Amino acid sequence: MIGDVGCGKTSLTQALMGNEIQYKKTQAVEVVDNIIFDTPGEYLERTQMRGALMITSADAEIIGLVQAASENRDMFPPCYAGAFAKEVIGIVTKIDEADEKRIKIAEEWLRMAGAHKVFKTSSLRGDGIRELADYLE
């Protein structure tokens, strides 16, 4: 999972694992049950730390670019997915906090970044979690 600070990567991970949603700031790359790599948002936000994402991605099968629908900024440059020699999907989070227009904008940003498939989710309500989990299996 790659995304900016506060976009919902950790909550999404908790929802996918069937755990209770509890806020927790991710300080370093966390490997959850040898299934999900939860990365700190600072790794994306600070250019000098993006190398850590590249190194971590070597062990991943699928890269998930995570964009909060409630966020007004796009952290992924166009064609960012091309930097990874892996399948890249997009995950729009926090759809419960945004209107349909904001959700569409987030989806468009992820597609411009190179995500070939985009999932729309709400970790709090559970929207889209089963579909994403089934795809990842």
Secondary structure as GFF3:
##gff-version 3
##sequence-region A 1 137
A	DSSP	alpha_helix	9	16	.	.	.	ID=ss1
A	DSSP	beta_strand	30	32	.	.	.	ID=ss2
A	DSSP	beta_strand	36	38	.	.	.	ID=ss3
A	DSSP	alpha_helix	42	45	.	.	.	ID=ss4
A	DSSP	three_ten_helix	47	49	.	.	.	ID=ss5
A	DSSP	alpha_helix	50	57	.	.	.	ID=ss6
A	DSSP	beta_strand	62	68	.	.	.	ID=ss7
A	DSSP	three_ten_helix	80	83	.	.	.	ID=ss8
A	DSSP	beta_strand	87	93	.	.	.	ID=ss9
A	DSSP	three_ten_helix	95	97	.	.	.	ID=ss10
A	DSSP	alpha_helix	100	113	.	.	.	ID=ss11
A	DSSP	beta_strand	118	120	.	.	.	ID=ss12
A	DSSP	alpha_helix	129	136	.	.	.	ID=ss13
###
